[in-house]
Amino acid sequence: MDRAPLQQARPQVIIRPMEVRRARAGDAPIIEALYRLLVPGDGNIAVAPQRLTDLESDSENHLLVVEAAGQLCGSAFLTICLDPMYGFQPYGVVENIIVLPSARGQGAGRALMDAVEQAARGARCTKLMLLSSRSRTDAHAFFSRMGFDGERKRGFVRYLNRGGREPG
């Protein structure tokens, strides 16, 4: 029996080695491009290399990037927040989670979120919180698969100090 047609019918699975690390100053242009994908039309986005240098050694703020086959393809930002409710245990806020569309479904987002959770657990955080734009339904499904509950609480945002230009 000829197996060639059966082999051709199988979807091709692309497996790329993923590396998650802290962002460095040289990553600024790529991170800025990712943020522009996340919030199209926001003219206020400006990722400064010096800010990334400052964040690289900050123990409370973790700007993480994921690389696949040597190419930066995603980013997430974790802030560890002091919390008086549970003694000395903080909580974490995750922001600006973005993976290039071409890298989605290949493990980049999962690698990023696993690294975020590992850092939060290492800091003894009691919870992780994130907000996501209402329109990002695919991202919402991903966050649910990662164990986030989008039903129990409701988030509110008030933008400040953005030169009058608020994202939609």
Residue pairs with C-beta under 8 A, 6 or more apart in sequence:
14 106
15 106
16 68
16 69
16 106
16 107
17 68
17 69
18 66
18 67
18 68
18 107
18 108
18 111
19 66
19 67
20 64
20 65
20 66
20 67
20 111
20 112
20 114
20 115
21 64
21 65
21 67
22 55
22 56
22 62
22 63
22 64
22 65
23 31
23 52
23 55
23 56
23 63
23 64
23 65
23 75
24 52
24 53
24 56
25 49
25 50
25 52
25 53
25 56
26 49
27 52
27 65
27 72
28 47
28 48
28 49
28 52
29 47
30 65
30 72
31 47
31 52
31 63
31 65
31 72
31 75
32 45
32 46
32 47
34 74
34 75
34 98
34 100
35 42
35 45
35 47
35 75
35 96
35 98
36 42
36 45
37 98
37 100
37 101
38 96
38 98
39 45
39 167
41 167
41 168
42 165
42 167
43 165
44 162
44 163
44 165
52 63
55 61
55 62
55 63
56 63
59 80
60 79
60 80
60 81
61 77
61 78
61 79
61 80
62 77
62 78
62 79
62 80
62 116
62 119
63 75
63 76
63 77
64 75
64 76
64 77
64 78
64 112
64 115
64 116
64 119
65 72
65 74
65 75
66 72
66 73
66 74
66 75
66 99
66 108
66 109
66 111
66 112
66 115
67 73
68 103
68 106
68 108
73 99
73 100
73 102
73 103
73 108
74 97
74 98
74 99
74 100
74 103
74 108
74 109
74 112
75 96
75 97
75 98
75 112
76 94
76 95
76 96
76 97
76 98
76 112
76 113
76 115
76 116
77 94
77 95
77 96
77 97
78 92
78 93
78 94
78 95
78 116
78 119
78 120
78 128
79 92
79 93
79 95
80 90
80 91
80 92
80 119
80 120
80 123
80 125
81 90
81 91
81 92
81 93
82 90
83 89
83 90
83 91
83 126
85 126
86 126
88 124
89 124
89 125
89 126
90 123
90 124
90 125
90 126
91 125
91 126
91 127
91 128
91 129
92 116
92 119
92 120
92 123
92 125
92 127
92 128
92 129
93 128
93 129
93 130
94 113
94 116
94 128
94 129
94 130
95 130
95 131
97 109
97 112
97 113
97 130
97 132
97 139
99 108
99 109
99 112
100 108
104 138
109 142
110 146
113 146
116 128
117 128
120 128
128 148
129 155
130 143
130 148
131 155
131 157
132 139
132 140
132 143
133 139
140 150
143 150
144 150
159 166
159 167
